[in-house]
């Protein structure tokens, strides 16, 4: 049985013993100052190597060179496990001079565990705090911002992290000012409004007593994203003792923060839906309607999927409260829910509003909000100045019957309308002094889609072309899905989207060749899956193969060679595969031996494997795409997936157009028949695709 003393040896070395050993050994082994720095960080801080390199402010190669010198002076040779071998050496060296004992032992050779806990806590405290950073992903309306605000309120109320100060940052707001201020300066400017001094803020950040909450990374404009991400990383490293939390939509997963723990806001489960609905209708003193809601929801699987989202569940409760039934689609849910907010919400409360706003019908109110939404969304402005939104309102009401034409009178009316919108239903809200936004990004997206629908109903070629040009921009994803659903007939819009996607890669001969390969590959296999799905699979697979062949091998091929026998593969391929696998040490049995083999024989073996796959399976080709082409292919693939999702929605599209699009997804242009290309391009003035 392993003794308590033996169990604590390696732990103690990492956090305390090393200093005792190191104190006398550095002089004996003549470590340079730079080597001592690297050595101390590696063996006492329990940090990942990337963090150590960053803290030393040196390159990865410089750190490797320093440690190579250290291993050499301690006579640790070879290529593998040098760090652990030096670790074991230091333990033995210490035990030689201390009769095998560790410090902080009582006279009875029992560990003073309380003292040990104090020391280890002291050593790892900073690192534990540094690791307590969170990235919260979630779908639209999942409650990311609400949760972040809840944390801020709980913190300031001393119910959560009572010894910290919450700092709530809307990242879109920061991005708009990032040209003038870095993130630290922006935080100072925000807190200065509450009369917090710069000295106080710096002391707060240095002491690690801040809970910094960054909301809405996905709402930052694409051209500002890299700068904002870099600023967050810089702040998190500079003031690493603070807790940081970031929220972002799932659709924007290209943002990566290696030091952050990633979590996702879970959907409501059945019990949570029931609790929410019961409390909603109980508040309205209508418990029978809550029971009826749950009964109908259990019978409607499609609507129940919507109910797992807090925002959509709120709208479902609003609509059900008025109609005692559910809408047919998500777009209809927004429409009916907003209708309740605009028309019936205040009517039941006998709230009087400004005369000018009362004169606007529900349709005019919706059109006005759609007018504001589309202008600001096109510009990427999720937050807009009061004077700007008042001007948008003035421009709209100027064209209404009996409208005042005097600029001063129009301004007064627009101020009254904005005030009424804010007070009546909360679709537009003040975020700061003279700064407004839609109360939820989803409403901004819905009204933008509504405006685009109104513009495209006239089958205006330029409107369709301009809208379809946003197909690769992630922030437009929800707008596309809603717009397609809201169209009376989505044929023209879907064809415009298809053309915009094809045009992404139409001029690149190498990518067209790549698409042609996927078509040939899919045509050679016998499957019940749709050909478009198979083409996407192989395009995505082979692109990743070109980047990292071993990833594919580890995840798929090496799991169980016997499974290949069931696939009726060429015997020569199986024989070649077995021959190659015999040359390779089993990584599960001996990882170190496999790593050594990989270094000396891996590249040659990989090329032999690649040749085998190309010859018998027609995958694994070296496409030699540059970075721009890889980025373009990824955009092309994701845009096609969005088009597929639109086709699978509740949209109305003719059977013929649906078939033409589905059959031509992911195909090179020379494989799409002239007839199909002509039909897809026949869009009130669209030229025929080449």
Buried (B, 14 or more C-beta within 10 A) or exposed (E): EEEEBEEBBEEBBBBBBBEBBBEEBBEEBEBBEBBBBBBBBBBBBBBEBEBBBBBBEBEEEBBBBBBBBBBEBBEBEEEEEBBEBBBBBBBEBBBEEBEEEBBBBEEEEEBEEEEBEEBBEEBBEBBEBBBBBBBBBBBBBBBBBBBBBEBBEBBBEEEBBEEBBBBBBBBBBBBBEBEEBBBBEBBBBBBEEEEBEEEEBEEBBEEBBBBBBBBBBBBBBEEBBEBBBEBBBEBBEEBBBBBBBBBBBBBBEEBEBEBBEEEEBEBBEEEBBBEBBBEBBEEEEBEEBBBBBBEBBEEEEEBBEBBBBBBBBBBBBBBBBBEEBBBEBBBBBBBBBBBBBBBBBBEEEEEEBBEBBEBBEEEBBBBBBBBBBBBBBBEBBBBBEBEBBBBBBBBBBBEEEEBBEEEEEBBBBBBBBBEBBBEBBBBBEEBEEEBBBBBBBBBBBBBBBBBBBBBBEEBBBEBBBBBBBBBBBBBBBBBBBBBBBBBEBBBBBBBBBBBBBBBBBBEBEEBBEBBBBBBEBBEEEEEEEBBBBBBBBBBBBBBEBBEEBEEBBEEEBBEEEEEBEEEEEEEEBBEBBEEBBEEBBEBEEEEEEBBBBBEEBBEEBBEBBBEBBEEBBBBBBEBEBEEEBBEBBBBBBBBBBBBBEBBEBBBEBEEEBBEBBBBBBBBBBEBBEEEBBEBBBEBEEBEEBE
